[in-house]
Amino acid sequence: MKKSYLCKTVVVMIVCIFTFSLFNITYGVEFNDDIQKITLDYDYFDGIGNDKIIRSKSDDSWYLLKSDGNRIKLKGNYLDYAGIENGEFYHYDEDYYSFFVPLDDKLTRLGFVDRDGVECIVEGYSFADPTVSDKYWLLMNVDEEISYKFGLYDKYNKKEVIPVVYDSLLYLKDDRIVVQNDEGGGILDINQDIILPFNYYNLQYINDSFIIASDKDFKYGVININNDIVVPFEYDEIHIVSDSMNYLQITKNNKSGLFDRNKAEFVIPIEYESLKYIDERYLENELVVAKKDGKAGIIDMQNKEIVPFVYDRIEYVGDGLKFYEDGLAGLLDAKGNIILSAEAIDIVYAADGFITAKVYVENYNSKYAVYDMKGNVVVHPIYDDIYFSFSDRYMVVKSNGYVNLIDKITGEAVLKNSHYSDIWYINDKYFAGGSNGYNSIVNFSGQELTQPYYSNVEVVNINGERLLAAQWQGYKNYGRKIDYYKQTKGPSAWAVDEVSKAIENNLVPFEYQVLFTSDIKRYEFCDIIVAFLEKYYNTSKEDIIDYNKIDVANPTMVDEFNENVAICMHLGIVKGRGNGIFDGESEITREEAAIMLANLAKFSGINIDADEVHLKDKSEVSTWASDSVNFVLQNKFMQGIGNDMFSPKANITREQIYIIMNRMLNNSK
């Protein structure tokens, strides 16, 4: 019994998978990743947890949308959303939303809202920042001379606890508040009692035992909280060099060394012309790139030489260290072993197991190549630029000023003729391609899905559906215009069969085998009409132009024009709008489509006489389109929308046109 049930389950699963596959592969047609533009009432931005920040498209008002559907309206004068301030990063418990808020006509600052929609606003102050602690907000005022003053506000007791009089303020804890005023830098407690006097030009608190300071003579030293000198004030500079804040670089008389604050001693003596500490998180070991007598080398934290001081320069680059010798670059591993000898113009990057290098080719021209971490060539130097880590499958290459995607396995280009100067990854279905910051959404079959309007495209989760959010370029300084797209594939379910046949009959050029539910534009319809004529007459566009003596070099229109538009106008299939305007970007209404289809049929020798067809909305059909509407309906090239209605003023979609053209082709056989 169990075996029989299992067999039935497997059969059902196979049938389901097969049926689903047929939806995307029908009559030998495989549909590619597509998008469908949708209209939303709000712009959506990622929030804390499952919450969202949303902005009304009608009046630009802002809301916090809770995961339970509750909307909390925000009252602040917010120009735009800035993102989430992560509490863990600042070592406090809460996360906050941040917004751009105007200070005046030119300046802005950040305003904050907590996860419950409570806005961090204190009347009488220019600014309140809750990200300094769990208990206090940083207050700020700005005067007419754009001078900033800071203080502290107790958010629970709702009162000012440190007056807004300091040039800077850093809250660490109640008895460690680092402030700066006209006298200098010092440390206060929450009661404004002085813990460390205002005797210093600059203070950087690490802990009570270690406070970097500079005196009024701009000499650096280290003191403790009792104002005792730990490191004398005789150095030109002291600054932290490690993420753990364990090491300080100390400079004196143009020589540098490293000081271990935990051991309170120098681990690298002050004898090097420059130092660059590299944390063990980035490479296998803690290393220091140093320079001595004008040459670069590498030492460890015991000041032992790892790489001799023979190179012109050494720099950290991803998973290795690039070095320069006689003007050329090579790559070292973390132990100082040479991966690539100094033969490249530059080592651009080393990451994810691969190295990108700019190298010389013939006649001192330069190209980019890719190597593995053993120095073996992966991509030969034939491209003007390479971004190898674009995705697991594709790399971005540049040739003759344009970029393209190359399949790393097959070596084939995604785009036949790229006109993009930049390409960047969206997800495993789409990338953005464009120039000068204006980008289109493109699928990995190379089909352009939008016009080049967008500065940024990202995937957002809205009500459980992953949509593409495309932000317009250059819309305005603050505030954004965002278009939203569903991730789809193929035509509407009802249209799949006939659209597939139209594609198989070569009536739909490759670039038009997407955006099936979009309204078709006038210039696009001309492209489809020419494809129909090529199929119908078994000829080519060039032969159509020659046979009909069509002048495509001297257009009669003053706006955008192409050969297919010229053909359709010359043959009397389409007309301009008047005054030399073709208006190719406009969508086509159903009655306009009927006119063009009747003209196409007439040119193709099809009888366009037709009887009157009963329509309840016949009065809405323009007089000049009435006969053509009768023709397309009587011959079943077009259909009504139901209930004896034609909806003449509604726009017609791409998939509808593809189906109509295929019906006309079949009817003429």
Secondary structure as GFF3:
##gff-version 3
##sequence-region A 1 669
A	DSSP	alpha_helix	2	24	.	.	.	ID=ss1
A	DSSP	beta_strand	25	26	.	.	.	ID=ss2
A	DSSP	beta_strand	29	30	.	.	.	ID=ss3
A	DSSP	beta_strand	33	38	.	.	.	ID=ss4
A	DSSP	beta_strand	42	46	.	.	.	ID=ss5
A	DSSP	beta_strand	52	56	.	.	.	ID=ss6
A	DSSP	beta_strand	62	65	.	.	.	ID=ss7
A	DSSP	beta_strand	71	73	.	.	.	ID=ss8
A	DSSP	beta_strand	80	85	.	.	.	ID=ss9
A	DSSP	beta_strand	96	102	.	.	.	ID=ss10
A	DSSP	beta_strand	108	114	.	.	.	ID=ss11
A	DSSP	beta_strand	127	129	.	.	.	ID=ss12
A	DSSP	three_ten_helix	130	132	.	.	.	ID=ss13
A	DSSP	beta_strand	136	142	.	.	.	ID=ss14
A	DSSP	beta_strand	148	154	.	.	.	ID=ss15
A	DSSP	beta_strand	159	166	.	.	.	ID=ss16
A	DSSP	beta_strand	168	173	.	.	.	ID=ss17
A	DSSP	beta_strand	176	181	.	.	.	ID=ss18
A	DSSP	beta_strand	184	188	.	.	.	ID=ss19
A	DSSP	beta_strand	194	200	.	.	.	ID=ss20
A	DSSP	beta_strand	202	207	.	.	.	ID=ss21
A	DSSP	beta_strand	210	214	.	.	.	ID=ss22
A	DSSP	beta_strand	220	223	.	.	.	ID=ss23
A	DSSP	beta_strand	229	235	.	.	.	ID=ss24
A	DSSP	beta_strand	237	240	.	.	.	ID=ss25
A	DSSP	beta_strand	247	252	.	.	.	ID=ss26
A	DSSP	beta_strand	255	260	.	.	.	ID=ss27
A	DSSP	beta_strand	265	272	.	.	.	ID=ss28
A	DSSP	beta_strand	274	278	.	.	.	ID=ss29
A	DSSP	beta_strand	287	292	.	.	.	ID=ss30
A	DSSP	beta_strand	295	299	.	.	.	ID=ss31
A	DSSP	beta_strand	305	311	.	.	.	ID=ss32
A	DSSP	beta_strand	313	317	.	.	.	ID=ss33
A	DSSP	beta_strand	320	325	.	.	.	ID=ss34
A	DSSP	beta_strand	328	332	.	.	.	ID=ss35
A	DSSP	beta_strand	338	351	.	.	.	ID=ss36
A	DSSP	beta_strand	354	360	.	.	.	ID=ss37
A	DSSP	three_ten_helix	362	364	.	.	.	ID=ss38
A	DSSP	beta_strand	366	372	.	.	.	ID=ss39
A	DSSP	beta_strand	377	383	.	.	.	ID=ss40
A	DSSP	beta_strand	385	387	.	.	.	ID=ss41
A	DSSP	beta_strand	394	399	.	.	.	ID=ss42
A	DSSP	beta_strand	402	407	.	.	.	ID=ss43
A	DSSP	beta_strand	422	425	.	.	.	ID=ss44
A	DSSP	beta_strand	430	435	.	.	.	ID=ss45
A	DSSP	beta_strand	438	443	.	.	.	ID=ss46
A	DSSP	beta_strand	454	462	.	.	.	ID=ss47
A	DSSP	beta_strand	465	472	.	.	.	ID=ss48
A	DSSP	beta_strand	482	489	.	.	.	ID=ss49
A	DSSP	three_ten_helix	493	495	.	.	.	ID=ss50
A	DSSP	alpha_helix	496	504	.	.	.	ID=ss51
A	DSSP	three_ten_helix	510	512	.	.	.	ID=ss52
A	DSSP	alpha_helix	522	536	.	.	.	ID=ss53
A	DSSP	alpha_helix	541	547	.	.	.	ID=ss54
A	DSSP	alpha_helix	563	570	.	.	.	ID=ss55
A	DSSP	alpha_helix	590	603	.	.	.	ID=ss56
A	DSSP	three_ten_helix	618	620	.	.	.	ID=ss57
A	DSSP	three_ten_helix	623	625	.	.	.	ID=ss58
A	DSSP	alpha_helix	626	634	.	.	.	ID=ss59
A	DSSP	alpha_helix	654	668	.	.	.	ID=ss60
###
